[in-house]
Amino acid sequence: MITIDDILETNRMITENKLDVRTITMGISLRDCAHPNIKQFCQNVYDKITASAEFLVKTGEDLEAEYGVPIINKRISVTPIAIVADSCKTDSYVPIAEALDKAAKAVGVNFIGGFSALVEKGFTNGDKILIDSIPQALATTDVVCSSINLASTKAGINMDCVRQMGEIIKRTAELTRDQQALGCAKLVTFANAPQDNPFMAGAFHGVSEAERVINVGVSGPGVVKHVLEDLKGADFSEIAEAIKKTAFKITRVGQLVAREASKRLGVPFGIVDVSLAPTAEVGDSVARILEEMGLESCGAPGTTAALALLNDAVKKGGLMASSHVGGFSGAFIPVSEDEGMIAAVKAGSLSIEKLEAMTCVCSVGLDMIATSGDVSAATISGIIADEAAIGVINNKTTAVRIIPVPGKKVGDIVEFGGLLGYCPIVPVRDQFSSEAFIARGGRIPAPIRSLTN
């Protein structure tokens, strides 16, 4: 039974601690849009998206007004384009990205994800075309997001794709250099990508999903920090219990919004992704939660342990609050999107090496990290390979969203705007080359733990 105290507490979470529903994401299958003629395919895609998501934004706005819960983004994810466009007779998928962009703008969503390929075990012709198209596609569109899954615990790591993605990221940065390499902020490489993820840039509509589905991503790092402020001197068992209870309450808000959006749109409810997704605003930081546990600055010894506790407690609380929890669920550590992370990089307590260690226990991986523009493609590929290995060996999702900004060097600040925030250029130790290692190519075999049958 919901009491008046519950209502008042939720209201305080929203008004004082920045609790929000970060996104309502409609997943749309494009499998029935396939056509050998690319112009017809693009038209099919545009028609399917605009018909399916016609009322998505209005529904989100109505729910926001009625329940008083901020819904920050309304988004769309689609079937990986490399799959549904494989039959097109073409050597470029850039027109498809432009069709996605046009459709997303027509229905008013903030982002559309799914300019994607799943290549952990090898490439089809469509995969190759899509990957080659990424730099131009992200340079000529505004709201299209792209992702590549190049590793999994079951398949191992596609090192040919790892090598290629270093080059693709560098080319994307160059083509969007007048926007501070913004194209790279819309591109992510994955190991073990979840197929029901509502968060960009990695969202796509999995091939095992229904025709349409509603997924909701909730957030609320400020709420968790506020709770810990009242637990000075408490031991870690008490802290874990408090975070778990708070995550339960946050997830119930997401469950309510998801169920109601599903009912009004006539689209099945998929999952609630209960993730602490920060912003660059003060009071909305995952790093500050870790510091509230007793760390002088995020990145200090003990940071990985604190993040492990946080991530686990968030998952446990969320699982109890919703019938279907999925996506990433846990705590994100995107540098440019977290005011505390930005401060820690500036202070020198947080390095890319420490961030890599933290990805062993966080929800995703190395996220929204701006580096100098002269970091080589081989170094970027090496970073991707290391992060993929963490995911593959530990059977978890990991990812890399790195932004080598042309013309920028350590000490500079890069402004991306909006939820993407801003970031100091993060130093990368690249005085020793990874080039010969990356040039080997092939596939790193799946680990022994993949043999679970």
Secondary structure, DSSP 4 states (H G I P E B T S, - for coil): ---HHHHHHHHHHHHHH--EEEEEEEEE--GGG--SSHHHHHHHHHHHHHHHTTTHHHHHHHHHHHH---EEEEEEEES-HHHHTTT---S--HHHHHHHHHHHHHHT-SEEEEEEEE-SS---HHHHHHHHHHHHHHHS-SSEEEEEEEEETTTEEEHHHHHHHHHHHHHHHHHTGGGTSGGGGGEEEEES--TT--SSSS----TTS-SEEEEEEEE-HHHHHHHHHT-TT--HHHHHHHHHHHHHHHHHHHHHHHHHHHHHHT--EEEEEEEE---SSTT--HHHHHHHTT-SSTTSTTHHHHHHHHHHHHHHHHHHH-S-B-SS-EE--BGGG-HHHHHHHHHTS--HHHHHHHTTTSSS-EEEEEEETT--HHHHHHHHHHHHHHHHHHTS-EEEEEEEETT--TT-EEE--GGG-EEEPPP---SS--HHHHHT-SEEPPPGGG---
